[in-house]
């Protein structure tokens, strides 16, 4: 017996709408297949979805991409994520020297 996905079992109406959305994307797509696969590959990496990474890696190859191009997309995704993480973390910490000088306690951090 194959496992059923939670949504398919308990909220099939929603799962059906997701399928319809996929169909709509295919019908209305304004970019070529290779570009579509590149974008999906990058998003799958960020979402940490192994099945989607595999699907879009292979989909990109089937659409004419090279492994070298996919390696570039992987590197670009990692670099952009690192940049975003760097900016966000520095914004979150802010003036860390002041936090230390003021003696902020970890128990007080959620109150800020």
Steps between C-alpha positions, in 0.01 A plus 500: 500500500643837404506780751256782446610855552339679792328764287374248248342302779367771730454801273466359148330814374816699570724234344283508187535878479879464515481263204288753313754772580776285350292459185442876483873570532571264212232656280592861573880471515678790331855369544674209333519159665870521585458835678197363684703197615788724612266710714331193647839338567616807694176523697517128578849543640381783725196297607729203575270266308700202379224365270460844341876551463525167321192570287622839383864393462387228262235726344765760422722237339205379295436862395855529366694628800852382571633381834734801491198734474331322789816529709491875431133517610589307817791737573286806425224375731748432780667840454173694496380309806825576682467867413142509626592315817791736558288814456211367710723385784684833514166683502373272778807537717532869422752673720624186672764690700225703666304180576804360677587828676142533628515145635195373312401156634381223271177481700428861401557460125144400410369817668686729258 
